Structures are given as C-alpha cells and as structure tokens.
Amino acid sequence: MTAELRLNDPFSIITLPMAGAERAMPWEHMFAWPRQGDVQLSLENVSREARDLWATRLDHAVAQADKAVLLVAEGAACLASIWWARLSPSHYVSKVAGALFFQPPGTAALDRSGGQLFASPDAALPFPSLIVDGSTHGATLAEICGGRLLAAPVAAPPPTGMWRQAQRLIERFSAGVVEQDLRVLRTLGHFDR
C-alpha cells in the first residue's frame, strides 16, 4: 500500500488473529481485506499468562498509534479484546474508534462467575463494535457488548488492497449512533439546534 493511501486512512488498524497455521483470516475471505493492519498481535494460546502478555502488547500498540484505532479480531481474540476494553485504563481505550469482531466463540469465557478467562464487568463497550458471524454466538456477543450484528457477505468482493471498507463501516456506524443519540436528546428537550 502506498504511503499516500495510508496517510488518508482515518484509523490505525490493529489486527488480532488467533495464532496458528497459515490460513486466510476471516476478513480476507469474507471482505477481501488485507491479512494484517498497521500492527498485528496474535493471541498465542488461551491461558492467563498469554492473555496478560497479549493485553500489555495491545496497551503498547494502542498507545503508540498515531491515529484513532480500529480493532479487527477473530475467534477468542474477540473475547480478549472485550476483556481488555472493559478493564484497561480509559486513556488507552479512549483511542479506540471501533472494533470488528469475526467469528467469536461462545461468550461463557466472559462470565464473571467461576473465574472465567475473560471475566469482566457486564458493560457495553466504550466504542462501537460490529460482529460478523452467522452463528448464535454473534448475536449473543452483540447483545453483551452493545454492538451490532453484521451479516457476512454471500460472496467476497473483489480485492481492494486497502482497509478503507472496514473504516467506512465503523465511520457509518459511529455516525449513526451519534445521530440517534442527538435525536433522543432533542426529543427529551436536552439539545436544541
């Protein structure tokens, strides 16, 4: 990707795949987006030590980003991202503009009872999120984190070589949320324009 194109991107993109064999990432085969963004942090294995190390690396990547951050995660890294967002200091999380979660697993690992691996307070994420999944896991995760479910495309679009599509999704979703909030405030008489 040319430097000129990267300068026009509104977000720094951090991809959060599961570690493993060379394979296409869900965003590659569903949307023809590139394999990785500006930074890629694989979730190596699912243990408390690996989770904590991964979270520290994510803190550093977000802090070093020169733009607002777009998180793009798959599998258990979706749950790890939610855990991170709910428990990290606000100065890290405030730099995140949104998240795209692909093919999340069941949400039992977020449950606070029983000391689950990604247990965290029950709260919506402080940034918009879109969940791309055809199973019931996606709908449940959308409800838990305050996100929206996005239907996966039937056929992948032609390759674009850029992350611009992902950025437009979050921009449109964020603008829609802000507009809805403004409509509610106007209706309640708290905001006049």
Backbone as ProteinMPNN parsed JSONL, in Angstrom:
{"seq_chain_A": "MTAELRLNDPFSIITLPMAGAERAMPWEHMFAWPRQGDVQLSLENVSREARDLWATRLDHAVAQADKAVLLVAEGAACLASIWWARLSPSHYVSKVAGALFFQPPGTAALDRSGGQLFASPDAALPFPSLIVDGSTHGATLAEICGGRLLAAPVAAPPPTGMWRQAQRLIERFSAGVVEQDLRVLRTLGHFDR", "coords_chain_A": {"N_chain_A": [[0.839, -1.162, 0.0], [0.561, 2.212, -0.814], [2.299, 5.07, 0.528], [0.85, 7.41, 0.305], [-1.844, 6.547, 0.233], [-2.052, 5.426, 2.802], [-1.729, 7.688, 4.389], [-4.162, 8.941, 4.091], [-5.918, 7.337, 5.441], [-8.23, 7.121, 8.077], [-7.836, 5.707, 10.429], [-5.643, 3.843, 12.613], [-4.966, 0.54, 12.158], [-5.363, -2.335, 14.033], [-4.828, -5.641, 13.907], [-6.097, -8.638, 15.271], [-5.594, -11.658, 15.335], [-6.125, -15.221, 15.885], [-3.435, -17.263, 16.835], [-1.721, -19.624, 14.795], [-1.792, -22.102, 12.179], [-0.84, -21.18, 8.834], [-3.346, -19.548, 7.261], [-6.245, -18.235, 5.673], [-7.415, -15.17, 6.922], [-10.538, -14.379, 8.513], [-11.521, -11.88, 7.654], [-10.165, -11.588, 5.319], [-11.17, -13.593, 3.518], [-13.917, -13.076, 3.627], [-14.328, -10.331, 3.11], [-12.284, -9.507, 1.466], [-10.197, -8.013, 2.536], [-6.929, -6.819, 3.52], [-4.428, -9.053, 4.961], [-3.231, -8.222, 7.366], [-3.15, -5.347, 9.547], [-1.873, -2.148, 10.488], [-0.554, -2.932, 12.765], [-0.121, -6.183, 14.041], [-1.299, -8.451, 16.374], [-1.121, -11.496, 17.529], [-3.126, -13.802, 19.335], [-1.686, -16.018, 21.24], [-1.956, -18.481, 22.85], [-4.57, -19.742, 24.889], [-4.37, -18.847, 27.855], [-4.006, -17.585, 31.196], [-1.557, -16.253, 31.539], [-0.668, -15.86, 28.888], [-2.789, -14.297, 27.974], [-2.494, -11.987, 29.607], [0.038, -11.045, 28.806], [-0.497, -10.558, 26.106], [-2.421, -8.512, 26.408], [-0.844, -6.476, 27.486], [0.834, -5.998, 25.323], [-1.105, -5.068, 23.541], [-1.95, -2.74, 24.881], [0.395, -1.227, 24.559], [0.551, -1.054, 21.72], [-1.797, 0.386, 21.11], [-1.307, 2.751, 22.533], [0.891, 3.702, 21.109], [-0.153, 4.271, 18.629], [-0.723, 6.555, 15.977], [-3.103, 7.567, 15.203], [-6.691, 7.396, 15.603], [-7.786, 4.194, 16.706], [-8.666, 1.154, 15.08], [-9.874, -1.889, 15.929], [-9.532, -5.202, 14.812], [-10.641, -8.301, 15.168], [-10.516, -11.909, 15.669], [-12.163, -15.008, 16.514], [-11.288, -16.286, 19.743], [-9.815, -14.033, 20.319], [-11.586, -11.967, 20.024], [-13.11, -12.059, 22.391], [-11.033, -11.618, 24.173], [-10.378, -9.02, 23.467], [-12.657, -7.629, 24.269], [-12.571, -8.109, 27.03], [-10.146, -6.756, 27.542], [-10.882, -4.091, 26.81], [-12.848, -3.51, 28.698], [-11.458, -3.531, 31.099], [-9.113, -2.042, 30.922], [-7.167, 0.988, 31.448], [-8.801, 4.141, 30.953], [-7.446, 5.98, 29.296], [-6.148, 4.456, 27.401], [-8.225, 2.986, 26.127], [-9.828, 5.029, 25.182], [-8.684, 5.8, 22.827], [-9.576, 4.051, 20.948], [-11.546, 3.738, 18.152], [-13.379, 1.947, 17.199], [-14.487, -1.505, 16.77], [-14.2, -4.552, 14.965], [-15.478, -7.682, 15.085], [-14.859, -10.957, 14.282], [-16.298, -14.097, 13.813], [-16.741, -14.965, 16.637], [-16.223, -17.018, 19.569], [-18.349, -18.925, 21.833], [-19.836, -17.075, 24.542], [-19.284, -17.744, 27.174], [-16.773, -17.532, 28.388], [-16.618, -14.908, 29.159], [-18.077, -14.658, 31.42], [-18.452, -13.678, 34.747], [-18.803, -15.29, 36.959], [-17.302, -18.039, 38.488], [-14.665, -17.524, 37.735], [-13.84, -17.173, 35.015], [-11.768, -17.054, 32.02], [-11.849, -14.603, 30.527], [-13.32, -12.968, 32.16], [-15.172, -10.142, 33.074], [-16.475, -6.89, 33.998], [-20.013, -6.542, 33.506], [-20.814, -4.694, 30.884], [-21.495, -2.356, 28.287], [-19.353, -1.875, 25.472], [-16.988, 0.847, 25.309], [-16.824, 1.897, 22.8], [-17.973, 1.76, 19.363], [-19.015, -1.419, 18.058], [-18.909, -4.023, 15.658], [-20.164, -7.145, 14.865], [-19.297, -9.892, 13.039], [-20.735, -12.671, 12.11], [-22.314, -15.741, 11.538], [-23.439, -17.484, 13.321], [-25.168, -18.288, 16.427], [-23.547, -17.277, 18.379], [-22.591, -14.774, 17.605], [-24.841, -13.028, 17.726], [-25.408, -13.135, 20.45], [-23.034, -12.097, 21.52], [-23.115, -9.506, 20.444], [-25.273, -8.454, 21.843], [-24.294, -8.583, 24.482], [-22.013, -6.872, 24.462], [-22.983, -4.506, 23.509], [-22.929, -4.106, 20.813], [-23.398, -4.344, 17.232], [-24.82, -6.706, 15.021], [-23.48, -7.87, 12.031], [-24.232, -9.038, 8.922], [-22.487, -11.567, 7.252], [-21.017, -11.33, 4.01], [-22.419, -12.94, 1.101], [-20.81, -13.648, -1.057], [-17.377, -12.988, -1.465], [-16.165, -9.683, -2.051], [-14.365, -8.226, -4.877], [-10.765, -8.065, -4.538], [-9.497, -5.243, -2.79], [-7.199, -4.243, -1.728], [-6.958, -2.409, 0.253], [-7.808, -1.089, 3.5], [-9.962, 0.482, 3.578], [-12.741, -0.088, 3.316], [-13.431, -1.329, 5.755], [-12.959, 0.773, 7.474], [-14.871, 2.611, 6.598], [-17.201, 1.251, 7.329], [-17.127, 1.402, 10.178], [-17.072, 4.198, 10.456], [-19.594, 4.898, 9.36], [-21.28, 3.483, 11.097], [-20.61, 4.673, 13.587], [-21.369, 7.34, 13.071], [-24.11, 6.956, 12.734], [-24.862, 6.113, 15.319], [-24.242, 8.41, 16.827], [-25.991, 10.279, 15.6], [-28.467, 9.115, 16.28], [-28.353, 9.334, 19.077], [-28.394, 12.137, 19.29], [-30.96, 12.656, 18.251], [-32.531, 11.479, 20.257], [-31.833, 13.099, 22.459], [-32.814, 15.578, 21.52], [-35.531, 14.978, 21.387], [-36.086, 14.62, 24.078], [-35.737, 17.155, 24.894], [-33.253, 18.114, 25.656], [-31.366, 19.115, 24.004], [-30.887, 21.604, 21.756], [-30.984, 22.784, 18.462]], "CA_chain_A": [[0.0, 0.0, 0.0], [1.412, 3.384, -0.925], [2.276, 5.981, 1.672], [-0.228, 8.373, 0.079], [-3.094, 5.927, 0.665], [-2.017, 5.252, 4.254], [-1.909, 8.983, 5.029], [-5.568, 9.295, 4.035], [-6.691, 6.444, 6.299], [-8.549, 7.797, 9.334], [-7.549, 4.861, 11.589], [-4.571, 2.855, 12.699], [-5.671, -0.733, 12.251], [-4.672, -3.386, 14.784], [-5.477, -6.926, 13.688], [-5.955, -9.509, 16.434], [-5.981, -13.02, 14.962], [-5.672, -16.348, 16.696], [-2.203, -17.829, 16.295], [-1.929, -20.953, 14.25], [-1.298, -22.389, 10.841], [-1.12, -20.198, 7.794], [-4.677, -19.687, 6.721], [-6.857, -16.934, 5.397], [-8.137, -14.554, 8.022], [-11.951, -14.235, 8.128], [-11.731, -10.631, 6.917], [-9.618, -11.774, 3.967], [-12.044, -14.343, 2.618], [-15.27, -12.519, 3.601], [-14.385, -8.969, 2.6], [-11.1, -9.254, 0.634], [-9.337, -7.021, 3.164], [-5.571, -7.354, 3.708], [-4.205, -10.01, 6.05], [-2.942, -7.535, 8.62], [-3.208, -3.895, 9.532], [-0.635, -1.466, 10.845], [0.044, -3.785, 13.791], [-0.842, -7.446, 14.223], [-0.984, -9.101, 17.65], [-1.797, -12.795, 17.617], [-3.368, -14.386, 20.651], [-0.913, -17.253, 21.08], [-2.726, -19.592, 23.416], [-5.563, -19.181, 25.791], [-4.039, -19.038, 29.264], [-3.971, -16.284, 31.868], [-0.269, -15.616, 31.269], [-0.684, -15.414, 27.488], [-3.766, -13.205, 27.918], [-1.926, -10.79, 30.225], [1.106, -10.57, 27.924], [-1.18, -10.023, 24.928], [-3.039, -7.242, 26.805], [0.24, -5.498, 27.609], [1.232, -5.658, 23.946], [-2.183, -4.265, 22.971], [-1.813, -1.418, 25.51], [1.519, -0.541, 23.904], [0.19, -0.765, 20.32], [-2.795, 1.455, 21.103], [-0.645, 3.974, 22.993], [1.814, 4.162, 20.069], [-0.882, 4.597, 17.398], [-0.747, 7.99, 15.704], [-4.474, 7.905, 14.833], [-7.674, 6.582, 16.306], [-7.525, 2.776, 16.445], [-9.717, 0.222, 14.696], [-9.503, -3.255, 16.281], [-10.136, -6.226, 13.961], [-10.291, -9.523, 15.9], [-11.205, -13.152, 15.314], [-12.199, -16.086, 17.493], [-11.131, -15.923, 21.153], [-9.27, -12.674, 20.399], [-12.754, -11.078, 20.2], [-13.399, -12.036, 23.828], [-9.881, -10.984, 24.818], [-10.498, -7.58, 23.196], [-13.728, -7.119, 25.136], [-11.98, -8.131, 28.371], [-9.171, -5.656, 27.576], [-11.571, -2.799, 26.765], [-13.596, -3.295, 29.932], [-10.593, -3.455, 32.275], [-7.945, -1.181, 30.705], [-7.349, 2.403, 31.793], [-9.563, 4.873, 29.937], [-6.599, 6.681, 28.328], [-5.881, 3.533, 26.288], [-9.469, 2.631, 25.461], [-10.39, 6.204, 24.511], [-8.088, 5.916, 21.491], [-10.2, 3.068, 20.059], [-12.721, 4.278, 17.464], [-14.345, 0.882, 16.993], [-13.965, -2.863, 16.64], [-14.869, -5.543, 14.129], [-15.243, -8.999, 15.665], [-15.185, -12.016, 13.337], [-16.467, -15.475, 14.261], [-16.424, -15.141, 18.05], [-16.702, -18.258, 20.195], [-19.392, -18.702, 22.834], [-19.496, -15.995, 25.472], [-19.122, -18.237, 28.548], [-15.486, -17.085, 28.934], [-16.787, -13.548, 29.684], [-18.883, -14.752, 32.636], [-17.673, -13.402, 35.961], [-18.919, -16.365, 37.938], [-16.42, -19.173, 38.224], [-13.314, -17.114, 37.368], [-13.572, -17.444, 33.601], [-10.547, -16.437, 31.498], [-12.06, -13.222, 30.098], [-14.339, -12.392, 33.037], [-15.075, -8.689, 33.192], [-17.78, -6.311, 34.383], [-21.044, -6.505, 32.468], [-20.967, -3.319, 30.414], [-21.302, -2.147, 26.855], [-18.02, -1.36, 25.162], [-16.98, 2.309, 25.192], [-16.673, 2.238, 21.389], [-18.877, 0.927, 18.565], [-18.482, -2.7, 17.591], [-19.688, -4.785, 14.691], [-19.846, -8.565, 14.974], [-19.539, -10.584, 11.773], [-20.836, -14.088, 12.433], [-23.607, -16.301, 11.195], [-23.935, -18.378, 14.371], [-25.828, -17.611, 17.551], [-22.535, -16.604, 19.197], [-22.502, -13.371, 17.201], [-25.98, -12.28, 18.26], [-25.231, -13.054, 21.905], [-21.934, -11.172, 21.781], [-23.604, -8.156, 20.128], [-26.107, -8.039, 22.966], [-23.459, -8.425, 25.675], [-21.07, -5.748, 24.397], [-23.622, -3.313, 22.979], [-22.561, -3.955, 19.406], [-24.376, -4.688, 16.196], [-24.508, -7.878, 14.205], [-23.334, -7.573, 10.615], [-24.297, -10.277, 8.144], [-21.341, -11.816, 6.377], [-21.436, -11.331, 2.609], [-22.586, -14.25, 0.482], [-19.586, -13.85, -1.84], [-16.382, -11.946, -1.19], [-15.996, -8.711, -3.122], [-13.028, -8.294, -5.451], [-9.765, -7.478, -3.643], [-9.292, -3.801, -2.892], [-5.843, -3.922, -1.311], [-6.981, -1.356, 1.271], [-8.7, -1.297, 4.634], [-10.938, 1.565, 3.563], [-14.099, -0.607, 3.546], [-13.608, -1.522, 7.202], [-13.021, 2.089, 8.086], [-16.178, 3.193, 6.269], [-18.211, 0.589, 8.167], [-17.094, 1.998, 11.519], [-17.473, 5.603, 10.341], [-21.045, 4.957, 9.189], [-21.902, 3.015, 12.327], [-20.4, 5.713, 14.599], [-22.212, 8.482, 12.725], [-25.487, 6.556, 13.017], [-25.053, 6.109, 16.766], [-24.247, 9.809, 17.263], [-27.24, 10.882, 15.133], [-29.566, 8.579, 17.092], [-28.25, 9.963, 20.396], [-28.85, 13.52, 19.158], [-32.416, 12.623, 18.108], [-33.085, 11.196, 21.582], [-31.661, 14.306, 23.275], [-33.755, 16.588, 21.028], [-36.864, 14.536, 21.779], [-36.204, 14.855, 25.515], [-35.602, 18.586, 25.141], [-31.947, 18.413, 26.235], [-30.422, 19.597, 22.996], [-31.561, 22.4, 20.72], [-30.084, 23.201, 17.392]], "C_chain_A": [[0.888, 1.23, 0.0], [1.261, 4.271, 0.294], [1.141, 6.981, 1.53], [-1.57, 7.813, 0.548], [-3.143, 5.81, 2.178], [-2.241, 6.582, 4.963], [-3.374, 9.404, 5.056], [-6.444, 8.409, 4.912], [-6.965, 7.141, 7.629], [-8.157, 7.0, 10.579], [-6.212, 4.143, 11.461], [-5.276, 1.532, 12.951], [-4.799, -1.75, 12.969], [-5.454, -4.671, 14.565], [-5.1, -7.872, 14.821], [-6.421, -10.921, 16.077], [-5.594, -14.032, 16.031], [-4.403, -16.877, 16.03], [-2.51, -19.211, 15.73], [-1.355, -21.077, 12.851], [-1.63, -21.25, 9.892], [-2.467, -20.499, 7.185], [-5.205, -18.299, 6.434], [-7.566, -16.432, 6.648], [-9.597, -14.384, 7.586], [-12.202, -12.975, 7.307], [-11.145, -10.708, 5.512], [-10.625, -12.465, 3.056], [-13.457, -13.791, 2.58], [-15.349, -11.17, 2.891], [-13.226, -8.594, 1.681], [-10.259, -8.101, 1.191], [-7.95, -7.629, 3.325], [-5.462, -8.24, 4.95], [-3.972, -9.314, 7.386], [-2.982, -6.028, 8.43], [-1.857, -3.298, 9.847], [0.164, -2.273, 11.873], [-0.787, -5.06, 13.851], [-0.353, -8.108, 15.501], [-1.779, -10.391, 17.745], [-1.983, -13.192, 19.07], [-2.81, -15.797, 20.588], [-1.623, -18.49, 21.612], [-3.623, -18.999, 24.483], [-5.257, -19.617, 27.222], [-3.982, -17.651, 29.895], [-2.669, -15.545, 31.566], [-0.226, -15.066, 29.849], [-1.634, -14.236, 27.321], [-3.168, -11.92, 28.448], [-0.806, -10.195, 29.373], [0.51, -9.917, 26.678], [-1.791, -8.657, 25.24], [-1.997, -6.136, 26.954], [0.713, -5.047, 26.239], [0.162, -4.791, 23.272], [-2.17, -2.854, 23.571], [-0.747, -0.601, 24.778], [1.16, -0.145, 22.469], [-0.809, 0.383, 20.234], [-2.151, 2.775, 21.509], [0.256, 4.56, 21.913], [1.117, 4.587, 18.776], [-0.95, 6.116, 17.218], [-2.123, 8.482, 15.26], [-5.411, 7.136, 15.749], [-7.506, 5.138, 15.837], [-8.801, 2.04, 16.05], [-9.185, -1.173, 15.016], [-10.242, -4.215, 15.351], [-9.693, -7.566, 14.541], [-11.07, -10.72, 15.384], [-11.172, -14.122, 16.48], [-12.092, -15.585, 18.923], [-10.513, -14.545, 21.329], [-10.387, -11.64, 20.49], [-13.055, -10.931, 21.69], [-12.268, -11.372, 24.6], [-9.944, -9.467, 24.632], [-11.553, -6.936, 24.079], [-13.228, -7.04, 26.579], [-11.017, -6.956, 28.531], [-9.88, -4.303, 27.659], [-12.301, -2.492, 28.071], [-12.693, -3.041, 31.138], [-9.387, -2.533, 32.119], [-8.232, 0.25, 31.135], [-7.999, 3.166, 30.629], [-8.675, 5.583, 28.924], [-6.152, 5.763, 27.188], [-7.154, 3.34, 25.466], [-10.054, 3.82, 24.7], [-9.808, 6.409, 23.114], [-8.719, 4.955, 20.485], [-11.483, 3.655, 19.476], [-13.789, 3.215, 17.272], [-13.663, -0.455, 16.841], [-14.839, -3.667, 15.693], [-14.487, -6.9, 14.687], [-15.749, -10.063, 14.694], [-15.229, -13.367, 14.031], [-16.082, -15.687, 15.727], [-16.903, -16.497, 18.549], [-17.849, -17.933, 21.138], [-18.912, -17.718, 23.887], [-19.294, -16.452, 26.918], [-17.821, -17.74, 29.179], [-15.544, -15.652, 29.466], [-17.498, -13.539, 31.032], [-18.016, -14.558, 33.873], [-17.76, -14.5, 36.992], [-17.985, -17.503, 37.537], [-15.044, -18.803, 37.725], [-12.936, -17.41, 35.926], [-12.402, -16.597, 33.089], [-10.72, -14.969, 31.125], [-13.161, -12.538, 30.912], [-14.098, -10.901, 33.201], [-16.447, -8.146, 33.579], [-18.755, -6.34, 33.207], [-21.258, -5.051, 32.074], [-20.798, -3.29, 28.904], [-19.889, -1.614, 26.639], [-18.077, 0.155, 24.998], [-16.737, 2.795, 23.759], [-17.604, 1.342, 20.579], [-18.206, -0.374, 18.143], [-19.47, -3.346, 16.633], [-19.225, -6.227, 14.775], [-20.256, -9.234, 13.673], [-19.528, -12.076, 12.056], [-22.233, -14.569, 12.107], [-24.187, -17.199, 12.272], [-24.621, -17.576, 15.474], [-24.827, -16.9, 18.456], [-22.49, -15.112, 18.886], [-23.616, -12.528, 17.783], [-25.85, -12.101, 19.766], [-24.139, -12.056, 22.249], [-22.366, -9.73, 21.508], [-24.431, -7.612, 21.281], [-25.264, -7.735, 24.198], [-22.6, -7.168, 25.622], [-21.685, -4.483, 23.807], [-23.286, -3.056, 21.523], [-23.71, -4.296, 18.476], [-23.878, -5.883, 15.414], [-24.503, -7.464, 12.745], [-23.332, -8.894, 9.866], [-23.071, -10.395, 7.256], [-21.824, -11.84, 4.935], [-21.534, -12.753, 2.065], [-21.342, -14.601, -0.323], [-18.646, -12.689, -1.555], [-16.303, -10.976, -2.362], [-14.604, -8.857, -3.738], [-12.018, -7.617, -4.521], [-9.595, -5.982, -3.883], [-7.866, -3.427, -2.532], [-5.792, -2.859, -0.23], [-7.971, -1.735, 2.366], [-9.835, -0.286, 4.625], [-12.373, 1.083, 3.813], [-14.379, -0.77, 5.04], [-13.752, -0.176, 7.895], [-14.362, 2.752, 7.814], [-17.293, 2.555, 7.098], [-18.281, 1.239, 9.55], [-17.509, 3.463, 11.469], [-18.988, 5.735, 10.222], [-21.761, 4.545, 10.467], [-21.789, 4.07, 13.414], [-21.289, 6.919, 14.331], [-23.68, 8.172, 13.018], [-25.795, 6.572, 14.497], [-25.138, 7.542, 17.282], [-25.556, 10.486, 16.85], [-28.433, 10.39, 15.955], [-29.544, 9.2, 18.486], [-28.746, 11.405, 20.354], [-30.368, 13.59, 19.017], [-33.084, 12.389, 19.464], [-32.988, 12.437, 22.468], [-32.616, 15.414, 22.839], [-35.177, 16.251, 21.48], [-37.102, 14.816, 23.265], [-36.058, 16.324, 25.888], [-34.282, 19.0, 25.752], [-30.961, 19.02, 25.252], [-31.208, 20.341, 21.936], [-30.534, 22.846, 19.702], [-30.74, 24.278, 16.595]], "O_chain_A": [[1.87, 1.284, 0.741], [0.25, 4.236, 0.996], [0.528, 7.363, 2.527], [-2.348, 8.52, 1.187], [-4.184, 6.073, 2.779], [-2.869, 6.618, 6.021], [-3.787, 10.145, 5.949], [-7.62, 8.719, 5.103], [-6.05, 7.69, 8.243], [-8.144, 7.554, 11.678], [-5.724, 3.876, 10.363], [-6.095, 1.426, 13.864], [-3.659, -2.002, 12.579], [-6.606, -4.783, 14.986], [-3.955, -7.909, 15.271], [-7.512, -11.335, 16.469], [-4.836, -13.732, 16.954], [-4.315, -16.93, 14.803], [-3.457, -19.873, 16.155], [-0.544, -20.262, 12.411], [-2.558, -20.473, 10.112], [-2.693, -21.586, 6.654], [-4.658, -17.305, 6.911], [-8.237, -17.196, 7.342], [-9.862, -14.258, 6.39], [-13.001, -12.992, 6.371], [-11.573, -9.98, 4.616], [-10.905, -11.988, 1.957], [-14.158, -14.008, 1.591], [-16.304, -10.894, 2.165], [-13.187, -7.476, 1.168], [-9.685, -7.315, 0.437], [-7.813, -8.851, 3.271], [-6.291, -8.177, 5.858], [-4.463, -9.769, 8.419], [-2.866, -5.511, 7.319], [-0.819, -3.87, 9.515], [1.395, -2.29, 11.849], [-2.011, -5.018, 13.725], [0.847, -8.304, 15.694], [-2.98, -10.369, 18.012], [-1.123, -12.953, 19.918], [-3.398, -16.673, 19.954], [-1.856, -19.443, 20.868], [-3.425, -17.863, 24.914], [-5.796, -20.601, 27.727], [-3.917, -16.65, 29.182], [-2.684, -14.332, 31.358], [0.205, -13.933, 29.631], [-1.323, -13.283, 26.608], [-3.307, -10.869, 27.823], [-0.714, -8.976, 29.234], [0.96, -8.855, 26.249], [-1.692, -7.739, 24.425], [-2.249, -4.989, 26.586], [0.964, -3.863, 26.016], [0.493, -3.878, 22.515], [-2.358, -1.876, 22.848], [-0.963, 0.559, 24.428], [1.438, 0.979, 22.051], [-0.679, 1.256, 19.376], [-2.419, 3.809, 20.896], [0.378, 5.781, 21.805], [1.745, 5.204, 17.916], [-1.198, 6.859, 18.167], [-2.299, 9.666, 14.974], [-4.975, 6.327, 16.568], [-7.123, 4.896, 14.693], [-9.871, 2.274, 16.611], [-8.175, -1.599, 14.456], [-11.442, -4.06, 15.126], [-8.525, -7.939, 14.43], [-12.121, -10.584, 14.758], [-10.278, -14.071, 17.324], [-12.716, -14.589, 19.287], [-10.669, -13.939, 22.388], [-10.158, -10.538, 20.988], [-13.232, -9.82, 22.189], [-12.51, -10.648, 25.566], [-9.6, -8.716, 25.544], [-11.363, -5.827, 24.577], [-13.434, -6.038, 27.263], [-11.064, -6.243, 29.534], [-9.521, -3.464, 28.485], [-12.361, -1.338, 28.496], [-13.118, -2.402, 32.101], [-8.698, -2.266, 33.104], [-9.386, 0.677, 31.181], [-7.758, 2.855, 29.462], [-9.101, 5.78, 27.786], [-5.809, 6.252, 26.112], [-7.146, 3.516, 24.247], [-10.709, 3.632, 23.674], [-10.394, 7.128, 22.304], [-8.428, 5.036, 19.292], [-12.396, 4.025, 20.215], [-14.975, 3.535, 17.189], [-12.437, -0.547, 16.788], [-16.055, -3.484, 15.632], [-13.305, -7.235, 14.756], [-16.924, -10.07, 14.329], [-14.301, -13.733, 14.752], [-15.202, -16.493, 16.029], [-17.864, -17.059, 18.024], [-18.273, -16.781, 21.226], [-17.709, -17.555, 24.091], [-19.146, -15.611, 27.805], [-17.771, -17.543, 30.394], [-14.62, -15.218, 30.154], [-17.518, -12.513, 31.712], [-16.975, -15.197, 34.021], [-16.865, -14.628, 37.828], [-17.907, -17.87, 36.364], [-14.297, -19.693, 37.318], [-11.82, -17.854, 35.655], [-12.088, -15.552, 33.659], [-9.825, -14.164, 31.381], [-13.847, -11.644, 30.417], [-12.974, -10.457, 33.436], [-17.453, -8.852, 33.498], [-18.356, -6.18, 32.053], [-21.819, -4.269, 32.842], [-20.061, -4.088, 28.325], [-19.31, -0.981, 27.522], [-19.107, 0.693, 24.591], [-16.472, 3.977, 23.54], [-17.989, 0.272, 21.051], [-17.0, -0.424, 17.905], [-20.687, -3.231, 16.78], [-18.025, -6.499, 14.758], [-21.412, -9.155, 13.256], [-18.469, -12.681, 12.222], [-23.216, -13.878, 12.372], [-25.33, -17.638, 12.148], [-24.645, -16.346, 15.447], [-25.209, -16.015, 19.221], [-22.366, -14.286, 19.79], [-23.368, -11.429, 18.281], [-26.151, -11.031, 20.294], [-24.298, -11.255, 23.17], [-22.014, -8.828, 22.268], [-24.303, -6.444, 21.651], [-25.496, -6.737, 24.88], [-22.469, -6.468, 26.626], [-20.985, -3.488, 23.621], [-23.352, -1.919, 21.054], [-24.844, -4.506, 18.906], [-22.681, -6.047, 15.177], [-25.418, -6.784, 12.28], [-22.515, -9.771, 10.149], [-22.671, -9.437, 6.594], [-22.925, -12.319, 4.661], [-20.822, -13.652, 2.512], [-20.872, -15.738, -0.271], [-19.08, -11.544, -1.423], [-16.365, -11.384, -3.522], [-13.752, -9.543, -3.174], [-12.378, -6.693, -3.791], [-9.556, -5.52, -5.023], [-7.369, -2.395, -2.983], [-4.706, -2.44, 0.171], [-8.844, -2.583, 2.179], [-10.598, -0.214, 5.588], [-13.145, 1.788, 4.463], [-15.446, -0.389, 5.522], [-14.575, -0.015, 8.796], [-14.931, 3.387, 8.702], [-18.223, 3.241, 7.521], [-19.361, 1.583, 10.03], [-18.23, 3.925, 12.354], [-19.601, 6.57, 10.888], [-22.733, 5.181, 10.874], [-22.771, 4.342, 14.104], [-21.896, 7.463, 15.254], [-24.411, 9.038, 13.499], [-26.878, 7.0, 14.898], [-26.013, 7.856, 18.089], [-26.168, 11.19, 17.654], [-29.317, 11.18, 16.288], [-30.594, 9.555, 19.022], [-29.437, 11.852, 21.269], [-31.003, 14.475, 19.591], [-34.088, 13.028, 19.782], [-33.95, 12.788, 23.151], [-33.173, 16.116, 23.683], [-35.93, 17.13, 21.9], [-38.202, 15.205, 23.657], [-36.23, 16.699, 27.047], [-34.168, 20.093, 26.305], [-29.85, 19.395, 25.627], [-32.092, 19.774, 21.294], [-29.406, 23.221, 20.021], [-30.154, 24.779, 15.636]]}, "name": "protein", "num_of_chains": 1, "seq": "MTAELRLNDPFSIITLPMAGAERAMPWEHMFAWPRQGDVQLSLENVSREARDLWATRLDHAVAQADKAVLLVAEGAACLASIWWARLSPSHYVSKVAGALFFQPPGTAALDRSGGQLFASPDAALPFPSLIVDGSTHGATLAEICGGRLLAAPVAAPPPTGMWRQAQRLIERFSAGVVEQDLRVLRTLGHFDR"}
